[in-house]
Amino acid sequence: MQFKKDKDSKVISNICLNLRGVIFKKLKKIDSDYFKKYIYRIFKDENTIEAESMKYKQLIDLLNKKDINNKDANIIDLGGCHGFLSYLLTQYTENQIIMLEPFEESVNNCKKIWPSIIDDKIEFINGNYEKFISLKNKKSKQKITHIMSYDVIEHVGDIENFINLEETIAQRNNTKFIHATSANPYNLRNRIRDIKLQLKYEYFGNKNKSMKSSSSFESYFYLRFNRYNKYQKKYTKNNNISIIKSTIFAFLTRGLTKKEFELSLSSNFLKLLFYYLKNLNKIGIFNSIDLQNDSWMERHHNLNYLKKIIKKSNFKNIRINPTKYIYTNKSNLQNNIKKIINFLIDLIPINKGKLLLSPAIIITYNN
């Protein structure tokens, strides 16, 4: 769907640029460094604003055209975090926007920034699907035409329950779901990164005990390695743990919940390998779990399995679309590389082939 010329990304990014000073002023009243990091990253300069606007525009372009001028209809920005997608939706549609976010701090911070800018066009709700369903039952006339998210579904612990809840929400509506995630299981760049981090924190980390992790994602690898070694030394009285054995164990236990992981520590390798192969269709190869709070850090879903459970919940028109790299008019090496990769994506005739280079995927379906 193509929007009117006065609603293109360049015009919207210019509007956002004019808001930059106001937003930065409001940020001074916010204590959360996590929240500030996201806002500063978006509004850093003209190029970042344009790039972020274009990134979310890929989702907005998939809205059903017949629904965007319906003031009685609602669009849910699921896991909206910083509220930028919700704000953009107010610029492109006449719908009422609902930002549904499970972290109370993010909701409270959004309330300090956006309402005065967009005249209360966004309803901010702290909660998840279960809470929203409870609220929806009290507001039965509420029509939900779209539910959309960016980088949310890879953090869902129980994807089957998540899809079942979407089926419940969609029962009284003709709802279209649009979920984008950068956890693309086919992306070659992501796979190379995983291998590098595994070597850095699970193999070489064994030799360099003072090695520090540089991000929460990287610390996950070192955490897993440490858990395994401590268990082996405590319960098997073995002080000479094989580096190769540790690395294989770490690979096989990706995608397990905290409880399953703890049980697997005492398993022999044949049992662990059998469990992994038995659940490979669900777990996938590159899943990872945050062992500290038992939630997925970045789950690279097996896309065939994902399509299967979406179809099982009576959804139709299921599509997994590749995306392209977002670049600006600024002339530099990074933008030139992105242009070349996008050119190569266009050359590949089938979607699964495009996903090898695609930075993210957009999953769409409706009831």
N, C-alpha and C positions, 0 to 999 in steps of 0.2 A: 504494500500500500504506500502511495506517495502522498505526503502532506503538502499543504499549500506552501508556496515559495516563502511567504513571510514567517513560516514556521521551520525553516531549515536549521541545521545544526550551527551554522556560522552565526545566524541572527541570535539564536538562543545563547550561544557562548558569549556573545557580546553583552547580552543582558546580564548573564552571570558575572562577567568581568566588572560591570558597573556595581554589582552587589558586593564585590570582594571586600571593600573597605568596611561596609556595614557588618558583614559576617565576621571579619577579623576582630572588630570591636566587641561583638557579642561573645566571641570566644574567650575574651579576657575574664569573663565571669564564670567560665567552666573549668573545673578542676581536673577532669579526666584527660590524661595525656594520650590515652588510646583513642578517644574520640577526636581530640585535636589533630592527631596525626593524620587521620583520614581526611578531615576538612582541609588542612593545610596542603595535603597532597593534591586534592582536587583543585583548589583555588590558588595554587602556587603562582601561576602566571597565565598569560593568554593561551599558551600552547597546552598546558595541562588541563585547563578548563575546556578547551575545544576537544581535546582527546577524550576526556571523560564524558562529555556530552555526546560525542559520536559513538562511544562504546555503548551507552545506554540506549541510544537512538536505534541500535540494531534490534533491541527488544520492542521498542515503541512502534517500529515499522510493522511489527507482526500483530498489532491490535486489529480487531475487526472494525472496519471503517464505519459500518452502520451503527456501532454502539458508542463511538467516541463523543457524540454530541448529545447524549442522553444524560441530562442532569440528575435523573432519578436512579441512575446506575452507579455501581461502585467498582473501583479497581483496587485490589489489595496488593500493596508492595510488601511482600513477605520477607521478614528479616531485613528491614530497611536500613538499620544501623545508623548511618549519618543523615538519612533523609533526602539525599540528592536525587535519587530516582523518583521519589514522591514529588519533589519540587518540579522536576522536568515534566512529569505527567500532568501537572496543573497547567503547564504552558502549552501542551499538545492536545489536551482533551477538555471537555466540559464536565466530565464525571467527578463524583465525589471520590477522593483518594483516601484509602485507609492504610496507614503504615502499621503492620503487625510485627512487633519486635519483642523477642523473649527477654532481653536484658533491660531492666528497668532504668539503669543509668543512661543508656542510649536514648530511650524514650524521653526521659526528663531533659536531657541535653538538647534534643531536637525541638522540644517545646520552648526552649529558651531562644532558639534561633529562627525557626521558620514561620510561626504563626503571624508575627508582625509584618513579615515580608509578603506573605501570600494571603492575607485576610482570612485565616482560619479555614482554608480550603482542604486541609489535611486533618483527618482524625487520627490521633496517635494512640495506639492500644498496646499496652504492655501484656504480652502473653503469646501463646502458641495456638495451633489449630484447635486443640481441645477447648481452650478458653473462648476462642472466637465462635465455635459451634454453640457453646452455651449462651453467648451474647446474641447470636443470630436467631436462636429459638425465641428470644424475647422480642426480636425485631423481624418477624417473619416476612414482612413486606420488602425487606432489603434485598435488592437484586444485585448479584455479583456477576459481572460479565467477564472479568479477567482476574486471574491471580498470577503475579509475576515475581521473579526473584533473580538476583545475580550473586553467584558464589554463596549459595545457601545449602542446596541439596547434598553437597559433598560432606557436610557436617552432620547430616541426619543419621542417628544411630540405627533406627529401625525403619528402613525405607519402605517395607511392606505396610507397616502401620501408617506411615506418612501418606502413602497413596490411598489407603482405605479411608483415611480422614478426608482426603480431597474428594473422594467419591461421595461422602456424606454431605460435604459442603455443596457439591454440584447437583445434588438430587433435585432441588427446587429451581435450579438455574440452568441456563445454557452457558456454562462457564468454559472459557478457554484458559489453559494453563501454559505459561511461558517461563521456563526455568533455564537460565544460562549458568554455566559453570566452567571455570578455567581448569578444573580437574578432568581434563580430557585424557582418557586412558590410552589413546593411540598416539598422542603427541610425542614425537621423538625427543624434543628438547626436555620435556618432563622426565622421560625415561633416563636420559643421560644424567640429568641432575640427581635422580634417585640413586643411580649406581655410584656417582661421585661421593654423595653423602654417606652411602653405606660403607664405602672404602675408608672414608675420612674418619668416621666415628665408631665403626664397628671393627675394622681391621687395624688401621694405623692407630686408632684410639687406644688399643690394647697396649701398644708400645709407649705411648705418650700419655701418661696418666694426668698430666697437668693441662692437657688440651681443653680449651674452653669453647663452648658452642656460641655461635654468633647470632642465632635466631631461635625462636621457639620450635620451628620446624626441625632445625638441625639437632636441637637438644633431645628430640624424640629418639633419634638413632642411638645417641650415647646413653640415654636412660635405659633403653632396651638391653643394650650390651651389658651395662652394669648390673641390672636385675639378674640376668642369666648367670654372670660370673659369681655374684654373691651367693646365689642359691647353690650352685655347683660346689663352691668351697665349703659352705656351711653343712650341706646334707650329704655330700658324697666324699667329703674330706679330700677332695682333689684340688691341689694348688697349681697344677699345670694344665690349665684349660686350653684346648686346641683353638687357635684363632679361626681356623677353617670351620670347626664345629660351631663356634659362636656365630659366625657369619651365616652359615646355613640355617641355624636355628632362628636367627633374627628374620631371615627371609621367609621361612615357613610360618612364622607366627604373626606376620602382618595380617591385619584384618580381623584378628581375634579380639573379643571383648576382654576387659580386665580379668573377669572371672575365668574365662577360657585360657587366657594367657598364664595366669597363676597355676592352673591345673597342668598346663603343658610343660611347666618347668620340670616336673617330675616324670614326664613321659619319655619313653625311649624314642629314638629317631624314627623307627618304623611306624609306631603308632601315630606320631606327629605327621609324618609324611602321608599316611593313609587318611587322616582327618583332613589334611590340606587338600588332597586330591578329591576327596568326597565332596568338599564344599567349594571347590574351585569356581564353579559356575556362579556362586553367590559372592564369594570373597574377592575373586579377581587376583591379579598378580601384584598390583602396586598399591594395595590398600595400606593404610597406617592407622594406628589407634593411639590416642593420648592415654597412657596408662595411669596418669594421675587423677583424671576425673571421668574415665570410662566413656569418653565421647570421641567420635571420629574427628581427627584433625583435618585430613584430606582424603576422602574415600573416592578412589577412582573406580566407579561402578562398572561392572561388566555390563556393557550396553545391551547385549542380547537378553540378559537376565532382567534388566530394568524395563525393557520393552515388554517382556513377558508378564511382569506383575502389573504394569499399567493396563495392558490389554485384559488381564484377569479381572480388573476392577471396572470393566465395561466402558473404558474410554476408547475413543476411536481417533482416526486421523493422526496417529502417532508418528512424529517426525523428529529425527535427530539431525540438526543442521550444523554444518561447519561455519565458523566465523573467519574473518580476516583480521590482520593486524591493523590497529588504528595508528595512523601517522598524521602529522600536521604539515603545513607548508614550509616549516623551518627546514633549511637545507643542512643536513648533517648525515654522518655515516649510518646512525641508527635508523633514521627514516628511509634512507636509500635501501638498506637491507630489508626493511619491512615491505617496501614496494616490490622488491624482487621476489620475496616469499609469497606475497599476494598474487603476483603474476604466475608463479608456479602452481599455486592452489587453483587458479582459474584453468590451467592447462590439464589438470587431472580430471578425467571424465566421470569418476564415480565418487560418491560421498565418503565412503570408508577410506578411499585413498586420500581425499582432501584432508581428512581428520589427522593424518600423519603430520601435517604441517600446521593445521589450524590451532590457534592459541586457545580457543574455547569452543564449547558446543552449546547449542540452544535446543532444548527439548520442548516440543509443543504437542498438546493433545487436548481433546475436548470430549464432553459427554454427549 
